[in-house]
């Protein structure tokens, strides 16, 4: 029974912390564009904004690429 003295305030604190995090996310615009990311993955951007070539590090590696081999 004495454990409830600690558990009830801890549960209330965690609930208020979660509510505060949700309200912060709501006010900061996290839920404004729900469909944007879903549609963005469907279209290929060919403008070169993706960044450097992911294989560039492997090509210039002094160990001839043996470090990145997968045994699958």
N, CA, C and O atoms as a CHARMM CRD file, in Angstrom:
* protein
*
  288
    1    1 UNK  N      0.82100  -1.19500   0.00000 PROA 1      0.00000
    2    1 UNK  CA     0.00000   0.00000   0.00000 PROA 1      0.00000
    3    1 UNK  C      0.86700   1.26100   0.00000 PROA 1      0.00000
    4    1 UNK  O      0.48600   2.28100  -0.57500 PROA 1      0.00000
    5    2 UNK  N      2.02700   1.18500   0.64400 PROA 2      0.00000
    6    2 UNK  CA     2.88900   2.36900   0.68800 PROA 2      0.00000
    7    2 UNK  C      3.54900   2.63900  -0.66900 PROA 2      0.00000
    8    2 UNK  O      4.03500   3.74100  -0.92200 PROA 2      0.00000
    9    3 UNK  N      3.55900   1.62800  -1.53000 PROA 3      0.00000
   10    3 UNK  CA     4.13400   1.82600  -2.85900 PROA 3      0.00000
   11    3 UNK  C      3.26000   2.75900  -3.69400 PROA 3      0.00000
   12    3 UNK  O      3.75600   3.43900  -4.59200 PROA 3      0.00000
   13    4 UNK  N      1.96200   2.79100  -3.39800 PROA 4      0.00000
   14    4 UNK  CA     1.06300   3.67800  -4.13500 PROA 4      0.00000
   15    4 UNK  C      1.38500   5.14200  -3.89700 PROA 4      0.00000
   16    4 UNK  O      1.07700   5.99000  -4.73500 PROA 4      0.00000
   17    5 UNK  N      1.99500   5.44400  -2.77300 PROA 5      0.00000
   18    5 UNK  CA     2.38400   6.82500  -2.47500 PROA 5      0.00000
   19    5 UNK  C      3.41300   7.30600  -3.49600 PROA 5      0.00000
   20    5 UNK  O      3.46000   8.49500  -3.81100 PROA 5      0.00000
   21    6 UNK  N      4.22500   6.40400  -4.00800 PROA 6      0.00000
   22    6 UNK  CA     5.23100   6.76100  -5.00100 PROA 6      0.00000
   23    6 UNK  C      4.72200   6.56700  -6.43500 PROA 6      0.00000
   24    6 UNK  O      5.05600   7.34400  -7.32900 PROA 6      0.00000
   25    7 UNK  N      3.91400   5.52500  -6.64300 PROA 7      0.00000
   26    7 UNK  CA     3.49500   5.19000  -7.99900 PROA 7      0.00000
   27    7 UNK  C      2.46700   6.16200  -8.56400 PROA 7      0.00000
   28    7 UNK  O      2.53000   6.49600  -9.74700 PROA 7      0.00000
   29    8 UNK  N      1.54000   6.61600  -7.76300 PROA 8      0.00000
   30    8 UNK  CA     0.50700   7.53200  -8.26200 PROA 8      0.00000
   31    8 UNK  C      1.10500   8.86800  -8.70000 PROA 8      0.00000
   32    8 UNK  O      0.80200   9.32200  -9.80300 PROA 8      0.00000
   33    9 UNK  N      1.94300   9.52000  -7.88500 PROA 9      0.00000
   34    9 UNK  CA     2.56000  10.76800  -8.38100 PROA 9      0.00000
   35    9 UNK  C      3.47900  10.54700  -9.58500 PROA 9      0.00000
   36    9 UNK  O      3.56300  11.40500 -10.46300 PROA 9      0.00000
   37   10 UNK  N      4.16700   9.40400  -9.63100 PROA 10     0.00000
   38   10 UNK  CA     5.03400   9.11800 -10.77700 PROA 10     0.00000
   39   10 UNK  C      4.20000   8.94900 -12.04600 PROA 10     0.00000
   40   10 UNK  O      4.58500   9.43700 -13.10900 PROA 10     0.00000
   41   11 UNK  N      3.05900   8.26100 -11.94200 PROA 11     0.00000
   42   11 UNK  CA     2.19300   8.07600 -13.10500 PROA 11     0.00000
   43   11 UNK  C      1.59200   9.41100 -13.54500 PROA 11     0.00000
   44   11 UNK  O      1.49600   9.67800 -14.74300 PROA 11     0.00000
   45   12 UNK  N      1.19200  10.23900 -12.60400 PROA 12     0.00000
   46   12 UNK  CA     0.65400  11.55300 -12.95200 PROA 12     0.00000
   47   12 UNK  C      1.71200  12.42500 -13.61400 PROA 12     0.00000
   48   12 UNK  O      1.42200  13.13500 -14.57800 PROA 12     0.00000
   49   13 UNK  N      2.92900  12.37400 -13.10400 PROA 13     0.00000
   50   13 UNK  CA     4.01900  13.15400 -13.68300 PROA 13     0.00000
   51   13 UNK  C      4.31800  12.70600 -15.10800 PROA 13     0.00000
   52   13 UNK  O      4.47400  13.54100 -15.99900 PROA 13     0.00000
   53   14 UNK  N      4.39900  11.38500 -15.33300 PROA 14     0.00000
   54   14 UNK  CA     4.68100  10.89000 -16.67800 PROA 14     0.00000
   55   14 UNK  C      3.53400  11.20500 -17.64100 PROA 14     0.00000
   56   14 UNK  O      3.77200  11.49200 -18.81400 PROA 14     0.00000
   57   15 UNK  N      2.30300  11.15300 -17.15600 PROA 15     0.00000
   58   15 UNK  CA     1.17100  11.50900 -18.00200 PROA 15     0.00000
   59   15 UNK  C      1.20100  12.97100 -18.39900 PROA 15     0.00000
   60   15 UNK  O      0.95100  13.30900 -19.55600 PROA 15     0.00000
   61   16 UNK  N      1.50600  13.84400 -17.44600 PROA 16     0.00000
   62   16 UNK  CA     1.59800  15.27500 -17.74500 PROA 16     0.00000
   63   16 UNK  C      2.79000  15.56700 -18.65500 PROA 16     0.00000
   64   16 UNK  O      2.72200  16.45800 -19.50200 PROA 16     0.00000
   65   17 UNK  N      3.86200  14.83100 -18.48400 PROA 17     0.00000
   66   17 UNK  CA     5.02600  14.99400 -19.35600 PROA 17     0.00000
   67   17 UNK  C      4.67500  14.59500 -20.79500 PROA 17     0.00000
   68   17 UNK  O      5.05800  15.28700 -21.73800 PROA 17     0.00000
   69   18 UNK  N      3.95900  13.49700 -20.96300 PROA 18     0.00000
   70   18 UNK  CA     3.53000  13.07600 -22.29300 PROA 18     0.00000
   71   18 UNK  C      2.55400  14.06100 -22.91200 PROA 18     0.00000
   72   18 UNK  O      2.63200  14.34800 -24.10600 PROA 18     0.00000
   73   19 UNK  N      1.64000  14.57900 -22.11100 PROA 19     0.00000
   74   19 UNK  CA     0.69200  15.57600 -22.60900 PROA 19     0.00000
   75   19 UNK  C      1.41900  16.85100 -23.02500 PROA 19     0.00000
   76   19 UNK  O      1.09300  17.45300 -24.04900 PROA 19     0.00000
   77   20 UNK  N      2.39200  17.25500 -22.23600 PROA 20     0.00000
   78   20 UNK  CA     3.18600  18.43500 -22.58100 PROA 20     0.00000
   79   20 UNK  C      3.96100  18.23900 -23.86900 PROA 20     0.00000
   80   20 UNK  O      4.05400  19.15900 -24.68200 PROA 20     0.00000
   81   21 UNK  N      4.52500  17.04300 -24.06800 PROA 21     0.00000
   82   21 UNK  CA     5.26200  16.76100 -25.30500 PROA 21     0.00000
   83   21 UNK  C      4.32200  16.76500 -26.50400 PROA 21     0.00000
   84   21 UNK  O      4.68600  17.25100 -27.57400 PROA 21     0.00000
   85   22 UNK  N      3.12700  16.23200 -26.33700 PROA 22     0.00000
   86   22 UNK  CA     2.15500  16.24600 -27.43000 PROA 22     0.00000
   87   22 UNK  C      1.73000  17.67100 -27.76700 PROA 22     0.00000
   88   22 UNK  O      1.65300  18.03000 -28.94200 PROA 22     0.00000
   89   23 UNK  N      1.45900  18.47600 -26.76600 PROA 23     0.00000
   90   23 UNK  CA     1.05000  19.85900 -27.01900 PROA 23     0.00000
   91   23 UNK  C      2.17800  20.65700 -27.65900 PROA 23     0.00000
   92   23 UNK  O      1.92800  21.49800 -28.52200 PROA 23     0.00000
   93   24 UNK  N      3.41600  20.40400 -27.24500 PROA 24     0.00000
   94   24 UNK  CA     4.55300  21.08000 -27.86300 PROA 24     0.00000
   95   24 UNK  C      4.66100  20.70400 -29.34200 PROA 24     0.00000
   96   24 UNK  O      4.87500  21.57100 -30.19000 PROA 24     0.00000
   97   25 UNK  N      4.51200  19.40600 -29.65200 PROA 25     0.00000
   98   25 UNK  CA     4.58500  18.95600 -31.04000 PROA 25     0.00000
   99   25 UNK  C      3.44100  19.54300 -31.86000 PROA 25     0.00000
  100   25 UNK  O      3.62000  19.87800 -33.03100 PROA 25     0.00000
  101   26 UNK  N      2.28200  19.66500 -31.25600 PROA 26     0.00000
  102   26 UNK  CA     1.13100  20.22600 -31.94800 PROA 26     0.00000
  103   26 UNK  C      1.35300  21.69000 -32.28300 PROA 26     0.00000
  104   26 UNK  O      1.02100  22.13400 -33.38200 PROA 26     0.00000
  105   27 UNK  N      1.91100  22.44300 -31.34300 PROA 27     0.00000
  106   27 UNK  CA     2.15200  23.87900 -31.56900 PROA 27     0.00000
  107   27 UNK  C      3.33500  24.14700 -32.48800 PROA 27     0.00000
  108   27 UNK  O      3.37700  25.18500 -33.14800 PROA 27     0.00000
  109   28 UNK  N      4.29200  23.23200 -32.54200 PROA 28     0.00000
  110   28 UNK  CA     5.47300  23.47600 -33.36900 PROA 28     0.00000
  111   28 UNK  C      5.27400  23.03400 -34.81900 PROA 28     0.00000
  112   28 UNK  O      6.19600  23.14500 -35.62700 PROA 28     0.00000
  113   29 UNK  N      4.09200  22.53700 -35.15700 PROA 29     0.00000
  114   29 UNK  CA     3.79200  22.22500 -36.54400 PROA 29     0.00000
  115   29 UNK  C      4.16500  20.82700 -36.98100 PROA 29     0.00000
  116   29 UNK  O      4.30400  20.58800 -38.18000 PROA 29     0.00000
  117   30 UNK  N      4.33300  19.89300 -36.06100 PROA 30     0.00000
  118   30 UNK  CA     4.71000  18.53400 -36.42800 PROA 30     0.00000
  119   30 UNK  C      3.60200  17.80900 -37.18200 PROA 30     0.00000
  120   30 UNK  O      3.88700  16.88300 -37.94100 PROA 30     0.00000
  121   31 UNK  N      2.36300  18.20000 -36.99600 PROA 31     0.00000
  122   31 UNK  CA     1.24200  17.50200 -37.60800 PROA 31     0.00000
  123   31 UNK  C      0.56400  18.32400 -38.69900 PROA 31     0.00000
  124   31 UNK  O     -0.57700  18.03400 -39.06000 PROA 31     0.00000
  125   32 UNK  N      1.23600  19.33900 -39.23300 PROA 32     0.00000
  126   32 UNK  CA     0.62300  20.20100 -40.24100 PROA 32     0.00000
  127   32 UNK  C      0.46400  19.50700 -41.58900 PROA 32     0.00000
  128   32 UNK  O     -0.59800  19.60700 -42.20400 PROA 32     0.00000
  129   33 UNK  N      1.48800  18.80900 -42.06100 PROA 33     0.00000
  130   33 UNK  CA     1.47400  18.20400 -43.38900 PROA 33     0.00000
  131   33 UNK  C      1.56100  16.69000 -43.25600 PROA 33     0.00000
  132   33 UNK  O      2.65500  16.12700 -43.29700 PROA 33     0.00000
  133   34 UNK  N      0.42200  16.02700 -43.09700 PROA 34     0.00000
  134   34 UNK  CA     0.41400  14.58100 -42.89900 PROA 34     0.00000
  135   34 UNK  C      0.62400  13.81000 -44.19700 PROA 34     0.00000
  136   34 UNK  O      1.15600  12.70000 -44.17200 PROA 34     0.00000
  137   35 UNK  N      0.21900  14.37600 -45.32200 PROA 35     0.00000
  138   35 UNK  CA     0.32500  13.66500 -46.59200 PROA 35     0.00000
  139   35 UNK  C      1.58300  14.01300 -47.37800 PROA 35     0.00000
  140   35 UNK  O      1.89400  13.34000 -48.36100 PROA 35     0.00000
  141   36 UNK  N      2.30400  15.03200 -46.97500 PROA 36     0.00000
  142   36 UNK  CA     3.47700  15.46800 -47.73100 PROA 36     0.00000
  143   36 UNK  C      4.56300  14.42000 -47.81300 PROA 36     0.00000
  144   36 UNK  O      5.08100  14.15800 -48.89800 PROA 36     0.00000
  145   37 UNK  N      4.91900  13.81800 -46.70100 PROA 37     0.00000
  146   37 UNK  CA     5.97800  12.80800 -46.70900 PROA 37     0.00000
  147   37 UNK  C      5.53400  11.55100 -47.44600 PROA 37     0.00000
  148   37 UNK  O      6.34700  10.89000 -48.09200 PROA 37     0.00000
  149   38 UNK  N      4.25900  11.22000 -47.35500 PROA 38     0.00000
  150   38 UNK  CA     3.75800  10.03500 -48.05200 PROA 38     0.00000
  151   38 UNK  C      3.82100  10.22000 -49.56500 PROA 38     0.00000
  152   38 UNK  O      4.10000   9.26700 -50.29100 PROA 38     0.00000
  153   39 UNK  N      3.56800  11.41800 -50.04100 PROA 39     0.00000
  154   39 UNK  CA     3.62600  11.67600 -51.47500 PROA 39     0.00000
  155   39 UNK  C      5.05600  11.94200 -51.95000 PROA 39     0.00000
  156   39 UNK  O      5.37800  11.68900 -53.11100 PROA 39     0.00000
  157   40 UNK  N      5.90400  12.44400 -51.07400 PROA 40     0.00000
  158   40 UNK  CA     7.27000  12.78900 -51.45000 PROA 40     0.00000
  159   40 UNK  C      8.08800  11.55300 -51.81100 PROA 40     0.00000
  160   40 UNK  O      8.97000  11.63400 -52.66600 PROA 40     0.00000
  161   41 UNK  N      7.81700  10.40900 -51.18000 PROA 41     0.00000
  162   41 UNK  CA     8.59000   9.21200 -51.47900 PROA 41     0.00000
  163   41 UNK  C      8.22600   8.62100 -52.83600 PROA 41     0.00000
  164   41 UNK  O      8.97000   7.79900 -53.37100 PROA 41     0.00000
  165   42 UNK  N      7.10100   9.02500 -53.39200 PROA 42     0.00000
  166   42 UNK  CA     6.67000   8.47600 -54.67300 PROA 42     0.00000
  167   42 UNK  C      7.32800   9.14900 -55.86300 PROA 42     0.00000
  168   42 UNK  O      7.35800   8.57200 -56.94900 PROA 42     0.00000
  169   43 UNK  N      7.85300  10.34800 -55.69000 PROA 43     0.00000
  170   43 UNK  CA     8.42000  11.10700 -56.79300 PROA 43     0.00000
  171   43 UNK  C      9.94100  11.14200 -56.69200 PROA 43     0.00000
  172   43 UNK  O     10.50000  11.36900 -55.61900 PROA 43     0.00000
  173   44 UNK  N     10.59900  10.91500 -57.82600 PROA 44     0.00000
  174   44 UNK  CA    12.05100  10.90600 -57.88100 PROA 44     0.00000
  175   44 UNK  C     12.54900  12.29600 -58.23800 PROA 44     0.00000
  176   44 UNK  O     12.17700  12.83800 -59.27900 PROA 44     0.00000
  177   45 UNK  N     13.37900  12.87400 -57.39300 PROA 45     0.00000
  178   45 UNK  CA    13.96500  14.17900 -57.66400 PROA 45     0.00000
  179   45 UNK  C     15.29800  13.97700 -58.36500 PROA 45     0.00000
  180   45 UNK  O     16.22800  13.42200 -57.78100 PROA 45     0.00000
  181   46 UNK  N     15.39800  14.42300 -59.61200 PROA 46     0.00000
  182   46 UNK  CA    16.62200  14.26100 -60.39100 PROA 46     0.00000
  183   46 UNK  C     17.47800  15.51600 -60.39700 PROA 46     0.00000
  184   46 UNK  O     18.28900  15.69600 -61.30500 PROA 46     0.00000
  185   47 UNK  N     17.32100  16.38400 -59.41400 PROA 47     0.00000
  186   47 UNK  CA    18.06900  17.63400 -59.41600 PROA 47     0.00000
  187   47 UNK  C     19.42200  17.51500 -58.71800 PROA 47     0.00000
  188   47 UNK  O     20.13200  18.51400 -58.59900 PROA 47     0.00000
  189   48 UNK  N     19.79500  16.33400 -58.25600 PROA 48     0.00000
  190   48 UNK  CA    21.08700  16.13500 -57.62300 PROA 48     0.00000
  191   48 UNK  C     21.14300  16.58600 -56.18200 PROA 48     0.00000
  192   48 UNK  O     22.23400  16.74500 -55.63400 PROA 48     0.00000
  193   49 UNK  N     20.01900  16.79400 -55.56000 PROA 49     0.00000
  194   49 UNK  CA    19.98800  17.25500 -54.17100 PROA 49     0.00000
  195   49 UNK  C     20.12700  16.11100 -53.18900 PROA 49     0.00000
  196   49 UNK  O     20.05200  16.33100 -51.98000 PROA 49     0.00000
  197   50 UNK  N     20.32600  14.90300 -53.67100 PROA 50     0.00000
  198   50 UNK  CA    20.40500  13.74700 -52.78800 PROA 50     0.00000
  199   50 UNK  C     21.73200  13.69800 -52.03600 PROA 50     0.00000
  200   50 UNK  O     21.82900  12.99300 -51.03100 PROA 50     0.00000
  201   51 UNK  N     22.73900  14.40900 -52.48000 PROA 51     0.00000
  202   51 UNK  CA    24.01400  14.41700 -51.79000 PROA 51     0.00000
  203   51 UNK  C     25.08000  13.70200 -52.58700 PROA 51     0.00000
  204   51 UNK  O     24.89000  13.41400 -53.76800 PROA 51     0.00000
  205   52 UNK  N     26.19900  13.41500 -51.94900 PROA 52     0.00000
  206   52 UNK  CA    27.30500  12.77100 -52.65000 PROA 52     0.00000
  207   52 UNK  C     26.98900  11.31200 -52.95800 PROA 52     0.00000
  208   52 UNK  O     26.07300  10.72000 -52.38700 PROA 52     0.00000
  209   53 UNK  N     27.76600  10.75200 -53.86900 PROA 53     0.00000
  210   53 UNK  CA    27.61000   9.36500 -54.26900 PROA 53     0.00000
  211   53 UNK  C     27.90100   8.45800 -53.07700 PROA 53     0.00000
  212   53 UNK  O     28.98400   8.55100 -52.49900 PROA 53     0.00000
  213   54 UNK  N     26.96800   7.58000 -52.68700 PROA 54     0.00000
  214   54 UNK  CA    27.21600   6.72800 -51.52800 PROA 54     0.00000
  215   54 UNK  C     28.33800   5.73000 -51.76100 PROA 54     0.00000
  216   54 UNK  O     28.93100   5.25000 -50.79500 PROA 54     0.00000
  217   55 UNK  N     28.64700   5.40400 -52.99700 PROA 55     0.00000
  218   55 UNK  CA    29.72700   4.47800 -53.28100 PROA 55     0.00000
  219   55 UNK  C     31.07500   5.14900 -53.42000 PROA 55     0.00000
  220   55 UNK  O     32.07400   4.46800 -53.65400 PROA 55     0.00000
  221   56 UNK  N     31.13700   6.47500 -53.28400 PROA 56     0.00000
  222   56 UNK  CA    32.40100   7.19300 -53.46300 PROA 56     0.00000
  223   56 UNK  C     33.41400   6.81100 -52.39500 PROA 56     0.00000
  224   56 UNK  O     34.60900   6.72800 -52.67800 PROA 56     0.00000
  225   57 UNK  N     32.96100   6.58200 -51.19200 PROA 57     0.00000
  226   57 UNK  CA    33.88800   6.22200 -50.11600 PROA 57     0.00000
  227   57 UNK  C     34.47100   4.84400 -50.36900 PROA 57     0.00000
  228   57 UNK  O     35.65000   4.61200 -50.10200 PROA 57     0.00000
  229   58 UNK  N     33.67100   3.93900 -50.87600 PROA 58     0.00000
  230   58 UNK  CA    34.11600   2.58700 -51.13200 PROA 58     0.00000
  231   58 UNK  C     35.12500   2.55300 -52.26800 PROA 58     0.00000
  232   58 UNK  O     36.05600   1.74800 -52.23200 PROA 58     0.00000
  233   59 UNK  N     34.96400   3.40800 -53.28000 PROA 59     0.00000
  234   59 UNK  CA    35.86900   3.41600 -54.42500 PROA 59     0.00000
  235   59 UNK  C     37.24200   3.93900 -54.05000 PROA 59     0.00000
  236   59 UNK  O     38.25000   3.49400 -54.59800 PROA 59     0.00000
  237   60 UNK  N     37.28900   4.88200 -53.11900 PROA 60     0.00000
  238   60 UNK  CA    38.56900   5.47400 -52.75700 PROA 60     0.00000
  239   60 UNK  C     39.17800   4.82200 -51.52100 PROA 60     0.00000
  240   60 UNK  O     40.16600   5.32100 -50.98000 PROA 60     0.00000
  241   61 UNK  N     38.60300   3.72500 -51.07600 PROA 61     0.00000
  242   61 UNK  CA    39.08800   3.05900 -49.87600 PROA 61     0.00000
  243   61 UNK  C     40.40900   2.35100 -50.15600 PROA 61     0.00000
  244   61 UNK  O     40.52800   1.66500 -51.17100 PROA 61     0.00000
  245   62 UNK  N     41.40300   2.49800 -49.28500 PROA 62     0.00000
  246   62 UNK  CA    42.69700   1.86900 -49.52700 PROA 62     0.00000
  247   62 UNK  C     42.67000   0.35000 -49.36500 PROA 62     0.00000
  248   62 UNK  O     43.59800  -0.32100 -49.81900 PROA 62     0.00000
  249   63 UNK  N     41.64700  -0.21100 -48.73700 PROA 63     0.00000
  250   63 UNK  CA    41.61100  -1.65700 -48.53400 PROA 63     0.00000
  251   63 UNK  C     40.82900  -2.37700 -49.63300 PROA 63     0.00000
  252   63 UNK  O     40.40400  -3.51700 -49.44400 PROA 63     0.00000
  253   64 UNK  N     40.63800  -1.72800 -50.76700 PROA 64     0.00000
  254   64 UNK  CA    40.01200  -2.30300 -51.95700 PROA 64     0.00000
  255   64 UNK  C     38.59100  -2.78700 -51.72100 PROA 64     0.00000
  256   64 UNK  O     38.13300  -3.69100 -52.42100 PROA 64     0.00000
  257   65 UNK  N     37.89200  -2.22500 -50.77700 PROA 65     0.00000
  258   65 UNK  CA    36.49300  -2.55000 -50.57200 PROA 65     0.00000
  259   65 UNK  C     36.23700  -3.79800 -49.76100 PROA 65     0.00000
  260   65 UNK  O     35.08400  -4.21400 -49.64700 PROA 65     0.00000
  261   66 UNK  N     37.25300  -4.41200 -49.19300 PROA 66     0.00000
  262   66 UNK  CA    37.03700  -5.64300 -48.43200 PROA 66     0.00000
  263   66 UNK  C     36.31600  -5.36700 -47.11700 PROA 66     0.00000
  264   66 UNK  O     35.71900  -6.27400 -46.53700 PROA 66     0.00000
  265   67 UNK  N     36.36400  -4.16000 -46.65300 PROA 67     0.00000
  266   67 UNK  CA    35.72200  -3.80200 -45.39000 PROA 67     0.00000
  267   67 UNK  C     34.20100  -3.81300 -45.50500 PROA 67     0.00000
  268   67 UNK  O     33.52500  -4.13000 -44.52600 PROA 67     0.00000
  269   68 UNK  N     33.64200  -3.48000 -46.66300 PROA 68     0.00000
  270   68 UNK  CA    32.20600  -3.32900 -46.81400 PROA 68     0.00000
  271   68 UNK  C     31.52300  -4.56300 -47.40400 PROA 68     0.00000
  272   68 UNK  O     30.34200  -4.49200 -47.74500 PROA 68     0.00000
  273   69 UNK  N     32.20800  -5.66400 -47.53200 PROA 69     0.00000
  274   69 UNK  CA    31.58600  -6.84600 -48.11400 PROA 69     0.00000
  275   69 UNK  C     30.59700  -7.45800 -47.13700 PROA 69     0.00000
  276   69 UNK  O     30.81100  -7.46000 -45.92500 PROA 69     0.00000
  277   70 UNK  N     29.51300  -7.97500 -47.69000 PROA 70     0.00000
  278   70 UNK  CA    28.50800  -8.65100 -46.87600 PROA 70     0.00000
  279   70 UNK  C     28.51100 -10.12300 -47.21100 PROA 70     0.00000
  280   70 UNK  O     28.70300 -10.49500 -48.36900 PROA 70     0.00000
  281   71 UNK  N     28.30300 -10.96300 -46.22500 PROA 71     0.00000
  282   71 UNK  CA    28.33600 -12.39800 -46.45100 PROA 71     0.00000
  283   71 UNK  C     26.96400 -12.98100 -46.72900 PROA 71     0.00000
  284   71 UNK  O     26.80200 -14.20100 -46.70900 PROA 71     0.00000
  285   72 UNK  N     25.98000 -12.14500 -46.98500 PROA 72     0.00000
  286   72 UNK  CA    24.61800 -12.63300 -47.21500 PROA 72     0.00000
  287   72 UNK  C     24.50300 -13.32200 -48.52100 PROA 72     0.00000
  288   72 UNK  O     23.42400 -13.79600 -48.87700 PROA 72     0.00000
